[in-house]
């Protein structure tokens, strides 16, 4: 996955987090979102 794709998928996860009413879905997305964000920040040159 390229950096741009990672940022895009992160934005999608953020949108799901903001719009979902399901606690289980929100919890799963939150974990993925946190992982993706830390990966993006680590990869910065």
N, C-alpha and C positions, 0 to 999 in steps of 0.2 A: 504494500500500500504506500502510495506517495504521501508526502506531507499534506498536499492539497486535499486528497481523498480523506485523509485522517481528520482534517479540520472539518470537512463537509459532514462526515459521519458523526462527528462530535456535535455539530450543530443540530443534526437530526435527533440525536439522543436528547439534547437539551430541549428541543421542541416537544418530544414525547413526555419528558419529565414535567414540563410546564402544563401540558394539556390533559394528561391521563388522570383518571379518577381511581385507577386500580393500584392498590398499595403494593401488590406483588410485582406488577409490571414496573412500577416506579422504582422499587428496590433494585431490580435487575438492571434497569437502565442507569441508575445512579452509580452502581459498581463499574459498569462498562464506561460510563462517562468519565469517572475519576481516573480509570486506567488510561483512557485515550488522552486525557488532558495531560497527565504526567508524562506520557510518551511524547506528546507534541513539545512540551517544555524541555524535555531532556534532549531532543533532537536538534534544537536550535543551534546554529553554528556559532 
